[in-house]
Amino acid sequence: MKKNSRLQNWIAPGEKLLPDFIIGGAMKCGTTTLHQILDKHPQIFIPTDEIGFFDIDNHLQHSDYSFYHKGKNKWTAQIMNENPSKMWDWYLKKFAGKEKFLKGEDSTTYLASKIAAERIAIQKKEIKLIFLLRQPTMRAYSNYYHMLRRGKVIYSFEDTIKYSPYCILNRSLYKEQLEHYYEVIPKERIKVVLFEELIANTESVIREICDFIQVDFKKIPADVLKTHANRAKLPIILFLQLKKNYLLRNFGSTYYAHSLPNIPPEFSGSTPIKRKLVNLIHFAMSPLVKKRPPEINETTKAFLDEYFYKELDGIDELVNKDILSKWFKAG
């Protein structure tokens, strides 16, 4: 990809500490499961948390990474041009001392982020990409409950589709997202994996991925292949969770308060007393427990399946993989 001034600061100051591969999404498609399996390989290192560096300034993907200070009427954001060395130091330190390993990272926003594709493409190291895809309606449904737990939705699933569709539907639009990656990165550096195949045929899928990133599959402990991460924790009373999310929406999120490169000096990251009180009352009335979400409404699933089937038309040919027939009923 041709370099330009807009991307100049996004070229790593050295390639040695850059990851060799990235698990780039999509969200709620088994990225954590794949992370945990590959991380047990003795020759692989993956930082524990998602990083999101290559689209860290994309507000549509990371609204929690920017902070608005009402009293001072200003924003603090993650902007590369203000201090490139600080930004790169923050990122590359996550891989420092791991040069002898095959290095990876997982960031579930990258597939949906055009700017991430462009920034990864211009690196001197030929980083490989692994994208996991899931039946798009069920991915969106799982994404909704993830956002519910994180306090990011205040409506039911159906009302979120009606009033704020982008936040849960966009990341299921795999075809247009992959098209952009194929435009800027050679296809041989991109591997597409179906979530359903990862769960049903874990060993064969992990073997393929190991071949793709060029590590010995046999060095992964056999019991690790039974890993299935992210078993959901949901509040006992979903209605109360929505009410709590509504009450706390004006406080903003402090989840990433101390984990980003640019945090204002005056920001303590402490939780406001009103938020603490609401959380305390809420968790006493509706604690989080391990359970499956309720079954998706059949008419909602049919509505979304029809929408996604049209939007994803042509993905089989794009990826050279039989996908749509596995996700949608014939006719």
C-alpha positions in Angstrom: 0.0 0.0 0.0 1.3 3.5 -0.9 2.4 5.5 2.1 1.1 9.0 2.5 1.6 11.8 5.0 -1.7 11.0 6.7 -0.3 7.7 7.8 3.4 8.6 8.2 3.3 8.6 12.0 1.7 5.2 12.0 4.7 3.5 10.6 6.4 1.7 13.6 9.8 3.1 14.5 11.1 -0.5 14.3 9.6 -3.8 13.3 11.2 -6.2 15.8 8.5 -5.7 18.5 5.5 -5.6 16.2 3.1 -8.6 16.4 3.6 -11.4 13.9 -0.1 -12.0 13.8 -3.3 -10.3 14.9 -6.7 -11.8 15.8 -8.7 -9.0 14.4 -12.3 -9.8 15.2 -15.2 -9.9 14.8 -16.5 -9.3 18.3 -18.3 -12.2 20.0 -17.0 -14.7 17.4 -14.6 -16.7 19.5 -11.6 -14.4 19.6 -11.1 -14.9 23.3 -11.3 -18.7 22.9 -8.7 -18.6 20.1 -6.5 -16.3 22.2 -6.5 -18.6 25.2 -5.7 -21.7 23.0 -2.8 -20.1 21.1 -1.5 -18.4 24.3 -0.8 -21.9 25.7 1.6 -22.6 22.8 5.2 -22.4 24.3 6.4 -20.4 21.3 3.6 -17.8 21.3 3.2 -14.7 23.3 -0.1 -12.7 23.3 -0.7 -9.8 25.8 -3.6 -10.5 28.1 -5.9 -7.7 27.2 -7.2 -6.4 23.9 -5.2 -3.4 22.8 -7.0 -1.7 19.9 -3.9 0.3 18.9 -4.3 0.5 15.2 -7.7 2.2 15.5 -7.2 3.7 19.0 -8.5 7.1 17.7 -11.5 5.8 15.9 -14.4 7.0 18.1 -17.0 4.8 16.4 -15.0 1.8 17.5 -13.7 3.1 20.9 -16.0 5.7 22.4 -14.6 4.7 25.8 -11.1 5.8 24.8 -12.0 9.5 24.7 -12.9 11.7 27.7 -15.0 14.9 27.8 -14.4 17.1 30.8 -17.6 19.1 31.3 -16.1 21.6 33.8 -13.2 22.5 31.5 -15.1 22.0 28.2 -12.4 20.0 26.6 -11.6 16.5 25.3 -8.8 14.1 26.0 -8.3 11.7 23.1 -5.8 9.2 21.8 -4.2 11.2 19.0 -1.0 10.0 17.4 0.1 13.3 15.9 0.4 15.0 19.3 3.2 12.6 20.5 4.0 9.7 18.2 6.9 8.4 20.3 4.6 8.2 23.4 2.0 6.3 21.5 4.4 3.8 19.9 6.2 3.3 23.2 2.9 2.5 24.9 2.1 -0.2 22.3 5.5 -1.7 21.7 6.2 -2.1 25.4 3.5 -4.7 25.5 5.8 -7.0 23.5 9.1 -5.9 25.0 11.3 -8.9 26.1 9.3 -11.3 24.0 11.4 -11.1 20.9 12.1 -14.8 20.8 8.4 -15.6 20.7 5.9 -15.5 17.8 4.0 -12.5 19.0 0.3 -11.9 18.6 -2.5 -9.6 19.7 -6.3 -9.7 19.6 -8.4 -6.6 19.0 -12.0 -7.2 18.1 -12.6 -3.8 16.5 -10.1 -4.2 13.7 -12.2 -6.0 11.1 -14.8 -3.3 11.2 -12.2 -0.5 11.0 -10.9 0.7 7.6 -8.2 2.8 9.2 -6.9 -0.2 11.1 -6.5 -2.1 7.8 -4.6 0.8 6.3 -2.3 1.2 9.3 -1.5 -2.5 9.5 -0.9 -2.6 5.8 1.9 0.0 5.9 4.0 -1.7 8.5 7.4 -3.0 7.4 6.6 -6.4 9.0 4.1 -8.5 7.0 1.7 -9.0 9.8 -0.8 -11.9 9.3 -4.5 -11.5 10.2 -7.0 -13.9 11.5 -10.7 -13.0 11.3 -13.4 -15.0 12.9 -17.0 -14.7 11.6 -20.2 -15.9 13.2 -23.8 -16.2 12.0 -24.4 -12.4 11.8 -27.7 -12.3 13.7 -26.5 -14.4 16.5 -23.3 -12.4 16.7 -25.3 -9.2 17.0 -27.5 -10.8 19.7 -24.5 -11.8 21.7 -22.9 -8.4 21.2 -26.1 -6.8 22.6 -25.7 -8.7 25.9 -22.0 -7.9 26.1 -23.0 -4.2 25.8 -25.8 -4.6 28.3 -23.3 -5.9 30.9 -20.9 -3.0 30.1 -23.6 -0.4 30.6 -23.7 0.7 26.9 -27.3 -0.1 26.0 -30.5 1.3 27.6 -33.1 -0.4 25.4 -34.3 -3.9 24.7 -32.6 -5.7 21.8 -35.5 -4.9 19.5 -35.5 -1.2 20.4 -31.8 -1.0 20.1 -32.1 -2.3 16.5 -34.7 0.4 15.9 -33.1 3.4 17.6 -29.4 2.6 17.6 -28.8 -0.1 15.0 -25.2 0.8 14.1 -23.8 -0.2 17.5 -24.8 -3.8 17.2 -25.3 -4.5 13.5 -22.3 -2.9 11.9 -19.8 -5.5 13.1 -21.8 -8.3 11.3 -21.3 -6.6 7.9 -18.3 -8.9 7.2 -18.3 -8.7 3.4 -17.7 -5.0 3.0 -15.2 -5.1 5.8 -13.2 -8.0 4.3 -13.3 -6.3 0.9 -11.3 -3.4 2.3 -8.7 -5.6 3.9 -8.2 -7.5 0.7 -7.7 -4.2 -1.1 -4.8 -3.2 1.1 -3.3 -6.5 2.3 -2.5 -9.6 0.2 -5.1 -12.4 0.6 -2.4 -14.9 1.6 -1.8 -12.9 4.8 -5.5 -13.2 5.8 -7.2 -16.2 7.2 -11.0 -16.3 7.7 -12.4 -18.8 10.3 -16.0 -19.5 11.1 -16.9 -19.5 14.7 -19.2 -22.5 14.2 -16.4 -24.5 12.8 -14.0 -23.5 15.6 -16.5 -24.8 18.2 -17.5 -27.9 16.3 -14.1 -28.9 14.9 -11.6 -27.2 17.3 -8.6 -29.5 16.6 -8.7 -29.2 12.8 -9.3 -25.5 12.9 -6.5 -24.8 15.3 -4.2 -27.0 13.3 -5.0 -24.9 10.2 -4.3 -21.7 12.1 -1.0 -23.0 13.4 0.0 -23.8 9.9 -1.0 -20.3 8.8 1.1 -18.6 11.5 3.8 -21.3 11.1 4.1 -22.9 14.6 4.0 -26.5 15.5 0.4 -27.5 16.3 1.6 -30.5 18.3 3.1 -28.3 21.0 -0.4 -27.1 22.1 -1.5 -29.2 25.1 -4.4 -31.5 24.2 -6.6 -30.4 27.1 -6.3 -26.8 25.9 -8.4 -27.6 22.8 -11.4 -28.0 25.1 -11.3 -24.3 26.0 -14.4 -22.3 25.4 -14.1 -18.8 26.8 -16.6 -16.0 27.6 -19.4 -18.0 29.1 -21.8 -15.1 29.7 -22.6 -13.6 33.1 -25.9 -11.8 33.0 -27.9 -9.9 35.6 -30.7 -11.9 37.2 -33.2 -9.1 36.4 -32.5 -7.7 32.9 -35.0 -4.8 33.3 -33.0 -3.5 36.3 -29.8 -3.6 34.3 -31.3 -1.4 31.6 -32.5 1.0 34.2 -29.1 1.2 35.9 -27.5 1.8 32.5 -29.9 4.7 31.9 -29.2 6.2 35.3 -25.4 6.0 34.9 -25.2 7.1 31.3 -24.1 10.7 32.2 -21.1 9.6 34.2 -19.2 8.2 31.3 -17.0 5.2 31.4 -13.9 4.8 33.6 -13.2 1.2 32.5 -10.1 2.2 30.5 -9.1 5.0 32.8 -5.6 3.9 33.6 -4.8 1.7 30.6 -4.5 4.2 27.7 -1.5 6.3 26.6 -3.3 9.7 26.9 -5.1 10.3 30.2 -5.4 13.8 31.6 -3.2 14.4 34.7 -6.2 15.6 36.7 -8.2 12.5 36.0 -8.1 10.2 39.0 -10.0 7.3 37.6 -12.0 7.1 40.8 -15.6 6.1 40.6 -18.1 8.8 41.4 -20.0 8.3 44.7 -23.3 8.2 42.9 -22.1 5.5 40.5 -20.8 3.5 43.5 -24.2 3.8 45.3 -26.2 2.9 42.2 -23.9 -0.1 41.5 -24.1 -1.3 45.1 -27.9 -1.2 45.2 -28.2 -2.8 41.7 -25.9 -5.7 42.4 -27.7 -6.4 45.7 -31.0 -6.7 43.8 -29.7 -8.2 40.6 -26.3 -9.8 40.8 -24.5 -11.2 37.7 -24.8 -15.0 37.4 -23.6 -17.4 34.8 -26.5 -18.2 32.5 -27.5 -18.2 28.8 -29.3 -15.2 27.4 -33.0 -15.8 26.7 -33.8 -17.3 23.3 -33.9 -14.7 20.5 -37.3 -13.6 19.4 -38.1 -15.7 16.3 -39.6 -12.9 14.3 -36.6 -10.6 15.1 -34.2 -13.4 14.0 -36.1 -13.8 10.7 -36.0 -10.0 10.2 -32.3 -9.8 10.8 -31.5 -12.9 8.8 -33.2 -11.4 5.8 -31.3 -8.2 6.2 -27.9 -9.9 6.6 -28.4 -12.4 3.9 -28.8 -9.5 1.4 -25.9 -7.5 2.9 -23.5 -10.5 2.8 -24.4 -11.7 -0.7 -21.1 -12.6 -2.5 -19.1 -13.3 0.7 -18.7 -17.0 -0.4 -16.9 -16.0 -3.6 -14.9 -13.3 -1.8 -13.5 -15.6 0.8 -13.7 -18.8 -1.4 -15.5 -20.5 1.4 -19.0 -22.0 1.8 -20.5 -19.6 4.3 -24.1 -18.5 3.6 -25.6 -22.0 3.4 -24.2 -22.7 6.8 -25.8 -19.6 8.3 -29.2 -19.3 6.6 -32.0 -21.6 5.8 -32.4 -22.3 2.1 -35.0 -20.0 0.5 
